[in-house]
Amino acid sequence: MELVKLLERLEYEVIQGTKEIEIAKVVSDSEDAEKDALFICITGMVFDGCDFIKDAVGKGAVAVVVEKEIEAPPGICVIRVKDTRYALARIAAAFYDYPAEKITTVGVTGTKGKTTTACMIYEILKQQTNHKPGLVGTMGVWNGERKIPAKHTSPESLFLQKYLREMVDAGCDIVVMEVSSQGLKLHRTDEIYFDIGIFTNLGKDHIGKYEHVDFEEYKQCKAKLFRQCKLGILNKDDPYWKDMIRDASCKIETFGFQNCADYKILKQRMKKEMNGLGAEYEINGERFCISMPGKFNIYNSTAAYAACKNLGIQKEKIQKVLAHVQVCGRVERISMEKEHDFTVMIDYAHNAMSLQSVLEMIHSYNPKRIVTIFGCGGGRAKDRRYEMGRVSGQMSDLTIITSDNPRYEEPLKIMQDIRTGIEKTEGKYVEIRDRREAVRYALFHARKGDVILLAGKGHEDYQEIKGIRYHMDDHEIVRETMKELEYVRRYHH
C-alpha cells in the first residue's frame, strides 16, 4: 500500500524523503521490521522508539513516523506527527482497510464487570442468533477462527485492527470488545466508532506511575467511549454515570434499580444454596434468572440484555442464555469429583472494589468462615495492595497472603504491602509465598461450611516473574490438591 494512502486521515509533515513509496508492513517494534516496512516510533514508559530507528532501517524499513526531531539515515522517509500513538491507530486502520467500518461493534467499559458483560453478550449472539460474533478482551481474542491469548484487555491498535480484519475475513458480522481506560488513553481504540457503548461502573483503580496520574484522568479516559459511539447504555445507579455523558455525542439509555432508568430492575432475589448460585429478578416487569451470583451480575446481565435488545435479539432468546451462562474465573464455583463440606470459588478480583463486591456476595450466603487467598501484581499502584489487604482483613475470617504476578518486583515486598493493609484491621492472616502451597494450606485446614476464595487470577493460567510467564492455573491447583486431600483422608484416617 502507498504511504500516502496510509496517511490519509492524519495531519503530518514530511521531514525527509518522499511519501510516494510502497509499504509492505506497518510495525511499532523494530524487531518486527522487514523489507519495505513503516516503523512508527512510540514513546513508551521505558523505551523510546526513536532509539531503535537504525535497527529498523537495518532490517529493511523505508519510512519512519516520529513526533520529535531526529537524525535519520539518508534515503529514509521521515514523517512527523503530533502524537505517534494517535498516528499508529489511524495508520493501522488504513493498512487493514478500516475493518471496524465493516462490522457491528459493541464496546464495554467500567472498573469491573467488563469481561462478564462482554462474554454474556458474546454467548447470546453465538448461541441464539445467526450472527457470527468476535470477542476482544481480558480472556483473549476470538477472531472467528481461533483463540489468541491476550496481553492487554484492549490490544495495541496495530494488533486490534489486525484482529478486526481477520474477523471480517472470517465472516464475523459483529464484535464485542472490552474497552479499558488504558486502551482509550493510549488511542488503541481510535478509528473505531462503536455502534453501542456500555458503562458498568467506576471505582478508584488503575492509578499510579504506569497507569493514570489520578482518578480524574481515569474517569475522563473512560468517558471517551461515549464520544465515539452511536448509543450509550449506562448504569444509572453508579454515582459517576453523569460524568460519563457530560460531553457525550451519542443517544443515551440507562439501566438500574432507579425508577427513571430505561431498563428498571425489580424484585431481585438471590438463590441461597451454595451449590446453586444465581439470582432472579425482573427488568421492566419481565422475569429473568441468571446462574451467576451477586447484585453485580444482575447489573452485568441487565446491560447485556439492553445491548442485545438494541441489536434486535428476541427477549426469550436472551433469557435462555442468561439462565445458564458461566464466565471462567468470575465468581466461579469449582466442582469437585466428590462433594465436600466446604466450597471453593475462583474470581478475578484484583482490586479493592471487586474484592469487596465478591466478599459481600459470599457473606450473603452466611458461610461459617470465609478464607481469602490473594496476592497483588507487581508494577501496579501500591495503594491497591493496601486497600485489598484492608478489605480482606475486614471481611474475611482468615486471609492467606501469597504471590500473584510479581513481574519485576520482589514477591515478599508486595506481600509486605498487603500485610500493612491487613494490620489496620483485626483480621487474621498467614503469609505463604508459594501460591500452590497457599492453596494447599487452605484446603487441608478447611472446616465444614467454609467458603475458600482464590482471588486475583481468575481465568489466567500463568504467573509472570521477571518477564517470563510460567504455567500456573488456580483451577488445576485446586483439583490436584483436592485429589491429594482425598488420598490423605482415605488412607490416614
C-alpha positions as CSV (number, residue, x, y, z in Angstrom):
1,M,0.0,0.0,0.0
2,E,1.3,3.5,-0.8
3,L,2.5,5.5,2.2
4,V,0.4,8.5,1.2
5,K,-2.7,6.3,1.4
6,L,-1.8,5.2,5.0
7,L,-1.5,8.9,6.0
8,E,-4.9,10.0,4.5
9,R,-6.6,10.6,7.9
10,L,-3.6,12.3,9.6
11,E,-2.1,15.7,9.9
12,Y,1.6,15.3,9.2
13,E,4.8,16.8,7.8
14,V,7.3,15.2,5.5
15,I,10.7,16.0,7.0
16,Q,12.8,13.9,4.7
17,G,12.3,11.7,1.6
18,T,9.1,11.1,-0.3
19,K,5.8,9.7,0.7
20,E,5.2,8.2,-2.8
21,I,6.6,4.8,-1.8
22,E,5.1,1.4,-1.2
23,I,4.7,0.0,2.3
24,A,4.6,-3.8,2.8
25,K,4.2,-3.8,6.6
26,V,3.5,-1.4,9.5
27,V,5.4,-2.0,12.8
28,S,5.8,-0.3,16.1
29,D,8.6,-2.7,17.3
30,S,11.9,-2.5,15.5
31,E,12.3,-6.3,16.0
32,D,9.3,-6.8,13.6
33,A,10.7,-4.6,10.8
34,E,11.4,-6.1,7.5
35,K,11.8,-5.0,3.8
36,D,9.6,-2.0,2.9
37,A,8.3,-1.6,6.4
38,L,7.0,1.6,8.0
39,F,8.3,1.9,11.6
40,I,6.2,4.1,14.0
41,C,8.3,5.3,16.9
42,I,6.3,5.0,20.1
43,T,7.5,6.8,23.2
44,G,6.7,4.3,26.0
45,M,7.1,4.2,29.8
46,V,10.5,2.6,29.5
47,F,11.7,2.8,25.9
48,D,11.7,5.4,23.1
49,G,11.1,4.0,19.7
50,C,13.3,6.7,18.2
51,D,16.3,5.0,19.8
52,F,15.7,2.0,17.5
53,I,15.4,3.7,14.1
54,K,18.8,2.4,12.9
55,D,17.8,-1.2,13.9
56,A,14.5,-0.9,12.0
57,V,16.2,0.5,8.9
58,G,18.9,-2.2,9.1
59,K,16.1,-4.7,8.8
60,G,14.6,-3.0,5.8
61,A,12.3,-0.2,7.0
62,V,12.0,2.5,4.4
63,A,10.0,5.1,6.4
64,V,9.6,6.2,10.0
65,V,6.9,8.2,11.8
66,V,8.2,10.4,14.7
67,E,6.9,13.1,17.0
68,K,10.2,15.0,17.5
69,E,13.3,16.0,15.6
70,I,15.6,13.1,14.8
71,E,18.6,12.2,12.7
72,A,17.6,9.5,10.2
73,P,19.8,7.6,7.7
74,P,19.7,9.2,4.2
75,G,17.1,7.9,1.8
76,I,14.6,7.1,4.5
77,C,11.3,8.9,4.5
78,V,10.6,10.7,7.8
79,I,7.1,11.7,8.7
80,R,6.5,13.9,11.8
81,V,3.2,14.0,13.6
82,K,1.9,15.4,16.9
83,D,1.3,12.1,18.6
84,T,2.7,8.8,17.3
85,R,0.2,6.6,19.2
86,Y,-2.6,8.6,17.6
87,A,-0.9,8.2,14.3
88,L,-0.5,4.4,14.8
89,A,-4.2,3.9,15.3
90,R,-5.1,5.7,12.1
91,I,-2.3,4.2,10.0
92,A,-3.2,0.7,11.3
93,A,-6.8,1.2,10.4
94,A,-5.9,2.3,6.9
95,F,-3.4,-0.5,6.4
96,Y,-6.1,-3.1,7.2
97,D,-8.7,-1.2,5.1
98,Y,-10.8,0.1,8.0
99,P,-12.3,-3.2,9.2
100,A,-14.3,-1.6,12.1
101,E,-16.4,0.1,9.5
102,K,-17.4,-3.2,8.0
103,I,-18.6,-4.9,11.3
104,T,-21.0,-4.0,14.1
105,T,-19.1,-3.0,17.2
106,V,-20.1,-3.2,20.9
107,G,-17.7,-1.7,23.5
108,V,-17.9,-2.3,27.3
109,T,-16.0,-0.1,29.7
110,G,-16.0,0.2,33.5
111,T,-13.8,-0.7,36.5
112,K,-15.4,-4.1,37.0
113,G,-17.9,-6.2,35.0
114,K,-16.4,-5.7,31.6
115,T,-15.4,-9.3,31.0
116,T,-18.7,-10.8,32.3
117,T,-20.9,-8.4,30.4
118,A,-18.9,-8.8,27.2
119,C,-19.0,-12.6,27.5
120,M,-22.7,-12.6,28.2
121,I,-23.4,-10.6,25.0
122,Y,-21.0,-12.8,23.0
123,E,-22.7,-16.0,24.2
124,I,-26.1,-14.7,23.4
125,L,-25.0,-13.8,19.9
126,K,-23.2,-17.1,19.4
127,Q,-25.9,-19.4,20.8
128,Q,-29.2,-17.8,19.9
129,T,-28.7,-15.8,16.6
130,N,-27.5,-16.2,13.1
131,H,-24.7,-13.7,13.8
132,K,-21.1,-14.8,13.8
133,P,-19.5,-12.8,16.6
134,G,-15.9,-12.0,17.5
135,L,-14.7,-11.1,21.0
136,V,-11.8,-9.0,22.3
137,G,-11.0,-8.8,26.0
138,T,-9.1,-9.9,29.1
139,M,-9.6,-13.6,28.3
140,G,-8.3,-13.3,24.8
141,V,-9.4,-12.7,21.2
142,W,-11.8,-14.9,19.3
143,N,-11.4,-13.8,15.7
144,G,-14.0,-16.2,14.2
145,E,-11.5,-19.0,13.5
146,R,-9.3,-19.3,16.6
147,K,-8.5,-18.0,20.1
148,I,-5.5,-15.7,20.5
149,P,-4.1,-15.1,24.1
150,A,-4.4,-11.5,25.4
151,K,-1.5,-9.4,26.7
152,H,-3.8,-6.4,27.3
153,T,-7.6,-6.0,27.8
154,S,-7.6,-3.6,24.8
155,P,-4.7,-4.7,22.4
156,E,-2.4,-2.1,20.9
157,S,-4.1,-0.5,17.9
158,L,-1.9,-2.2,15.3
159,F,-2.9,-5.7,16.6
160,L,-6.5,-4.7,17.3
161,Q,-7.0,-3.6,13.7
162,K,-5.3,-6.8,12.5
163,Y,-7.7,-8.9,14.6
164,L,-10.7,-6.9,13.3
165,R,-9.5,-7.5,9.7
166,E,-9.3,-11.3,10.5
167,M,-12.8,-11.2,11.9
168,V,-14.2,-9.6,8.8
169,D,-12.3,-12.0,6.5
170,A,-13.6,-15.0,8.6
171,G,-17.2,-13.8,8.1
172,C,-17.8,-12.2,11.5
173,D,-20.5,-9.5,11.4
174,I,-20.3,-8.3,15.0
175,V,-17.6,-7.9,17.6
176,V,-17.9,-7.4,21.4
177,M,-14.9,-5.6,23.0
178,E,-13.8,-4.8,26.5
179,V,-12.6,-1.2,26.3
180,S,-10.0,-0.4,29.0
181,S,-9.2,3.1,30.3
182,Q,-5.6,2.5,29.1
183,G,-6.9,1.5,25.7
184,L,-8.8,4.8,25.5
185,K,-5.9,6.8,26.9
186,L,-3.3,5.4,24.5
187,H,-5.5,5.7,21.4
188,R,-5.8,1.9,21.0
189,T,-9.5,2.1,20.1
190,D,-9.2,5.2,17.9
191,E,-10.7,4.7,14.4
192,I,-13.5,2.6,16.0
193,Y,-16.8,4.3,16.1
194,F,-18.8,1.9,18.3
195,D,-22.4,1.1,17.5
196,I,-23.1,0.5,21.2
197,G,-21.0,1.6,24.2
198,I,-21.7,0.2,27.7
199,F,-20.7,1.6,31.1
200,T,-20.8,-0.8,34.0
201,N,-19.4,1.2,37.0
202,L,-16.4,3.2,38.2
203,G,-14.1,2.8,41.2
204,K,-10.8,4.2,42.2
205,D,-8.3,1.9,40.5
206,H,-5.5,1.9,37.9
207,I,-4.0,5.0,39.4
208,G,-0.2,5.0,39.5
209,K,3.1,5.6,37.8
210,Y,2.4,3.3,34.8
211,E,-1.4,3.8,34.5
212,H,-3.3,7.1,35.3
213,V,-2.0,10.1,37.2
214,D,-5.2,10.5,39.2
215,F,-8.8,9.5,39.4
216,E,-9.9,12.5,37.3
217,E,-7.8,11.3,34.4
218,Y,-9.0,7.7,34.8
219,K,-12.6,9.0,34.7
220,Q,-12.1,11.2,31.7
221,C,-10.5,8.3,29.8
222,K,-13.5,6.1,30.5
223,A,-15.8,8.9,29.3
224,K,-14.1,9.0,25.9
225,L,-16.1,5.9,24.8
226,F,-19.3,7.9,24.8
227,R,-17.8,10.5,22.4
228,Q,-17.1,7.7,19.9
229,C,-20.3,5.6,19.8
230,K,-23.8,5.9,18.4
231,L,-25.7,4.5,21.5
232,G,-24.5,4.6,25.1
233,I,-26.0,2.2,27.7
234,L,-25.1,3.3,31.3
235,N,-25.5,2.1,34.8
236,K,-27.7,4.9,36.3
237,D,-27.1,3.6,39.9
238,D,-23.4,4.4,39.6
239,P,-22.5,7.8,41.1
240,Y,-20.3,8.7,38.1
241,W,-22.6,7.9,35.3
242,K,-23.3,11.6,34.6
243,D,-19.6,12.3,34.3
244,M,-19.5,9.6,31.5
245,I,-22.0,11.5,29.4
246,R,-21.1,15.1,30.2
247,D,-19.5,15.6,26.7
248,A,-21.2,12.6,25.1
249,S,-22.3,12.7,21.5
250,C,-24.4,9.6,21.5
251,K,-28.0,8.6,22.3
252,I,-28.3,7.5,25.9
253,E,-30.2,4.7,27.6
254,T,-29.8,3.7,31.2
255,F,-30.3,0.6,33.5
256,G,-30.5,0.2,37.2
257,F,-32.8,0.0,40.2
258,Q,-33.9,3.6,39.9
259,N,-37.4,4.4,38.8
260,C,-36.4,6.6,35.9
261,A,-34.0,4.0,34.4
262,D,-34.9,2.8,30.9
263,Y,-34.3,-0.8,32.0
264,K,-35.6,-0.8,35.5
265,I,-34.5,-3.8,37.7
266,L,-37.1,-5.0,40.3
267,K,-37.7,-7.9,42.7
268,Q,-34.1,-9.2,43.0
269,R,-33.7,-12.5,44.9
270,M,-30.5,-14.4,45.3
271,K,-30.5,-18.2,45.3
272,K,-29.3,-19.2,48.7
273,E,-27.8,-22.6,48.1
274,M,-24.1,-22.6,47.5
275,N,-24.4,-25.4,45.0
276,G,-27.0,-23.5,43.0
277,L,-25.6,-20.0,42.8
278,G,-27.6,-17.4,40.9
279,A,-30.3,-14.7,41.1
280,E,-33.8,-14.0,39.9
281,Y,-35.1,-10.5,39.1
282,E,-37.3,-8.5,36.8
283,I,-36.5,-6.0,34.1
284,N,-39.4,-3.7,33.3
285,G,-41.8,-6.4,34.6
286,E,-40.2,-9.3,32.7
287,R,-38.7,-12.2,34.7
288,F,-35.1,-13.1,34.3
289,C,-32.8,-15.6,36.1
290,I,-29.0,-16.0,35.9
291,S,-26.7,-18.7,37.0
292,M,-24.1,-16.3,38.4
293,P,-24.5,-14.9,41.9
294,G,-24.4,-11.3,43.2
295,K,-26.1,-8.0,42.6
296,F,-23.2,-7.0,40.4
297,N,-24.1,-9.8,38.0
298,I,-27.7,-8.6,37.9
299,Y,-26.2,-5.3,36.6
300,N,-24.0,-7.1,34.2
301,S,-26.8,-9.2,32.7
302,T,-29.1,-6.2,32.5
303,A,-26.5,-4.4,30.5
304,A,-26.1,-7.4,28.2
305,Y,-29.9,-7.6,27.8
306,A,-30.1,-3.9,26.9
307,A,-27.4,-4.2,24.3
308,C,-28.8,-7.4,22.8
309,K,-32.3,-5.9,22.7
310,N,-30.9,-3.0,20.7
311,L,-29.3,-5.5,18.3
312,G,-32.8,-6.9,17.6
313,I,-32.5,-10.1,19.5
314,Q,-35.7,-11.5,21.0
315,K,-36.2,-11.4,24.7
316,E,-36.8,-15.1,25.1
317,K,-33.5,-15.9,23.4
318,I,-31.6,-13.6,25.7
319,Q,-33.3,-15.1,28.8
320,K,-32.5,-18.6,27.7
321,V,-28.7,-17.9,27.5
322,L,-28.6,-15.8,30.7
323,A,-30.2,-18.6,32.7
324,H,-27.1,-20.9,32.3
325,V,-24.2,-18.8,31.1
326,Q,-20.9,-19.1,33.1
327,V,-17.8,-17.0,32.7
328,C,-14.4,-18.6,33.6
329,G,-12.8,-17.2,36.7
330,R,-15.7,-14.9,37.6
331,V,-17.3,-15.9,40.9
332,E,-16.8,-19.5,39.6
333,R,-17.6,-22.3,42.0
334,I,-15.2,-25.2,41.4
335,S,-17.0,-28.5,41.1
336,M,-15.3,-31.5,42.7
337,E,-15.3,-35.2,41.7
338,K,-16.6,-35.8,45.2
339,E,-18.8,-33.5,47.3
340,H,-17.1,-31.8,50.2
341,D,-18.4,-29.8,53.2
342,F,-16.7,-26.6,52.1
343,T,-16.9,-24.5,48.9
344,V,-14.0,-23.2,46.7
345,M,-14.5,-20.2,44.4
346,I,-12.2,-18.5,41.9
347,D,-12.6,-14.9,40.9
348,Y,-10.5,-12.4,39.0
349,A,-11.0,-9.7,41.7
350,H,-7.7,-7.8,41.6
351,N,-8.6,-4.5,43.1
352,A,-10.4,-3.5,46.3
353,M,-13.7,-2.6,44.7
354,S,-14.0,-6.0,43.0
355,L,-12.8,-7.9,46.1
356,Q,-15.3,-6.2,48.3
357,S,-18.2,-6.9,45.9
358,V,-17.3,-10.6,45.9
359,L,-16.9,-10.9,49.6
360,E,-20.2,-9.1,50.2
361,M,-21.9,-11.6,47.9
362,I,-20.3,-14.5,49.8
363,H,-21.4,-13.1,53.1
364,S,-25.0,-13.1,51.9
365,Y,-24.9,-16.9,51.9
366,N,-23.9,-16.9,55.6
367,P,-20.9,-19.2,55.5
368,K,-19.3,-20.4,58.7
369,R,-16.0,-18.9,57.6
370,I,-14.5,-17.0,54.6
371,V,-10.9,-17.8,53.8
372,T,-9.5,-15.5,51.1
373,I,-6.2,-16.2,49.2
374,F,-4.7,-13.5,47.2
375,G,-1.6,-11.6,46.1
376,C,-1.2,-8.4,44.1
377,G,0.6,-7.8,40.7
378,G,3.9,-6.1,40.5
379,G,4.3,-2.9,38.6
380,R,0.9,-1.6,39.7
381,A,-0.2,1.1,42.2
382,K,0.8,0.3,45.8
383,D,-2.5,1.7,47.0
384,R,-4.2,-1.3,45.5
385,R,-2.2,-3.6,47.8
386,Y,-3.0,-1.7,51.0
387,E,-6.7,-1.4,50.1
388,M,-7.1,-5.1,49.1
389,G,-5.4,-6.0,52.4
390,R,-7.8,-3.8,54.3
391,V,-10.9,-5.1,52.6
392,S,-9.9,-8.8,53.1
393,G,-8.9,-8.1,56.7
394,Q,-12.3,-6.6,57.4
395,M,-14.4,-9.1,55.5
396,S,-12.5,-12.5,55.7
397,D,-12.1,-14.7,58.8
398,L,-8.7,-15.6,57.5
399,T,-6.5,-14.1,54.8
400,I,-3.7,-16.1,53.2
401,I,-1.3,-13.6,51.6
402,T,0.5,-15.1,48.7
403,S,2.1,-14.2,45.3
404,D,0.2,-13.2,42.1
405,N,2.2,-11.8,39.1
406,P,5.2,-10.2,40.8
407,R,6.6,-9.2,37.4
408,Y,9.9,-7.3,38.2
409,E,9.2,-6.8,41.9
410,E,10.1,-9.0,44.8
411,P,7.1,-11.1,45.9
412,L,7.9,-10.6,49.6
413,K,7.9,-6.8,49.2
414,I,4.4,-7.0,47.6
415,M,3.2,-9.3,50.4
416,Q,4.6,-6.9,53.0
417,D,2.5,-4.1,51.4
418,I,-0.7,-6.2,51.6
419,R,0.1,-7.1,55.2
420,T,0.3,-3.3,56.0
421,G,-3.3,-3.0,54.9
422,I,-4.5,-6.0,56.8
423,E,-2.8,-4.9,60.0
424,K,-5.0,-1.8,60.1
425,T,-7.9,-4.3,60.8
426,E,-8.4,-7.1,63.3
427,G,-8.3,-9.7,60.6
428,K,-6.3,-12.9,61.0
429,Y,-3.7,-13.7,58.3
430,V,-0.9,-16.0,57.3
431,E,1.8,-15.5,54.7
432,I,2.7,-18.2,52.2
433,R,4.7,-17.1,49.3
434,D,4.2,-20.1,47.0
435,R,0.7,-19.9,45.6
436,R,0.3,-23.7,45.3
437,E,1.3,-24.1,49.0
438,A,-1.1,-21.3,49.9
439,V,-4.0,-23.2,48.3
440,R,-2.8,-26.5,49.9
441,Y,-2.8,-24.9,53.3
442,A,-6.3,-23.5,52.9
443,L,-7.8,-26.8,51.6
444,F,-6.1,-29.0,54.2
445,H,-7.2,-26.7,57.0
446,A,-10.8,-26.2,55.6
447,R,-13.7,-26.6,58.0
448,K,-17.3,-27.6,57.4
449,G,-19.2,-24.6,56.0
450,D,-16.1,-22.7,54.8
451,V,-16.0,-20.7,51.6
452,I,-12.5,-20.5,50.2
453,L,-12.0,-17.7,47.7
454,L,-9.0,-17.6,45.4
455,A,-8.9,-14.1,44.2
456,G,-6.8,-12.2,41.7
457,K,-6.0,-14.5,38.8
458,G,-9.4,-15.9,37.7
459,H,-9.0,-17.2,34.1
460,E,-5.3,-16.6,34.0
461,D,-3.2,-19.8,33.5
462,Y,0.3,-18.2,34.2
463,Q,2.4,-16.4,36.7
464,E,4.6,-13.7,35.4
465,I,8.0,-13.4,37.0
466,K,10.8,-11.1,35.7
467,G,9.3,-11.0,32.2
468,I,8.7,-14.8,31.9
469,R,5.2,-16.4,32.1
470,Y,5.2,-19.7,33.9
471,H,2.2,-22.0,33.7
472,M,0.0,-21.7,36.8
473,D,-3.7,-22.3,36.8
474,D,-5.8,-21.9,40.0
475,H,-8.3,-24.4,38.7
476,E,-5.6,-27.0,38.2
477,I,-4.1,-26.3,41.6
478,V,-7.4,-26.8,43.4
479,R,-8.3,-30.0,41.6
480,E,-4.8,-31.5,42.1
481,T,-4.8,-30.5,45.8
482,M,-8.3,-32.0,46.3
483,K,-7.1,-35.3,44.9
484,E,-4.2,-35.2,47.4
485,L,-6.5,-34.3,50.2
486,E,-8.9,-37.2,49.3
487,Y,-6.0,-39.6,49.3
488,V,-4.7,-38.5,52.7
489,R,-8.2,-38.7,54.2
490,R,-8.8,-42.2,52.7
491,Y,-5.5,-43.8,53.8
492,H,-4.6,-41.9,57.0
493,H,-7.9,-41.8,58.9
